[in-house]
Amino acid sequence: MLDRFAAFLDRHTRILLTTHENPDGDGVGASIALAAHLKAGGRKARIVVTPVLAENLRFLDPLGWIESFEPGGLHRDLAGWPDAWLLIDASEPHRMGPLFAAYETTKADRACLDHHLKDAPKGFDEEFTDPTASASTELVYDLLRPRIGGDLPPLMAQALYAGLVSDTGNFRHSNSTPKVHLAAADLIAQGVHPARTFNALYQTATPAKLRLFGRAMGGLQLRDGGRFAYVSVTRADLEACGASPEDLDELVEEPRRLKGVEVAALFSETTDGRAKVSLRSRERVDVNAVCRQFGGGGHRLASGAKASAPLETFMNQVEAAVLAQIHLDIV
Ligand SMILES: [Mn+2]
């Protein structure tokens, strides 16, 4: 697969690299490492993201390569620029969000590079996917490492390492294979700082966010002998802490830390007045099945749903469904 991918890159001279909407460390890291390689080889490479590069990923782009998509301005003629358009870290064109309209009209050869477990990709001229890879950056590492040999450019090593960290949850998730640790070891030997990378990616909370976490955790609820734990956040809570909905990110991981918990939930009110739940399962309970009952979904161990009901009502309904699912899955 990687030889095919290398041949695809070799056939093109103006390569546009994109990733899914709201790009994560893996998509951005893979794009930057690949762009560095292409540029060093005399090819033209651009990276366009939408909506913007997240604050905590900016350290990966010290040369300012990453462009934020401006359909009405800078990127009015984006579709006409590349002879190859590569989607990285996704294998469904619509996941590009607002970039999809330009993607649809380009005459470039279109391809994807991805590691997610999905149906066969559609909407590409060529596809390069490997669901056994832990991250898209692992695929890019496997492509580049044998071709570079010796020292890696620091920019490339940093981008690859940050991508591996992002998609393995700092080497905690079940995709933290021996192979990904060996790649990480090589990158550290190349000069990447693990602690600095972790700090840049994750230690970025604001006082408002931590106050919101404290307020929410003060209201921690346990049900079913501690197998179900949840917290809830109203718009009034956000206001009281001076926090925004983005500050809810990762709050659901806190009740999941409890010993003996099987399902953790974060309930919140959205800015348009709807009720929302994020569910996380430790291992045994299928929270996707719960969320599907409310028109939502996701993965077996991480899922979400929204409803046009008052928060209290929705919480009661979801709680009943979670308890039923716990008793279905844990006999
Ligand atoms: Mn990924």
Residues whose N, C-alpha, C, O or C-beta is under 5 A from the ligand:
A	BS01	MN	D26 D89 A135 S136 D167
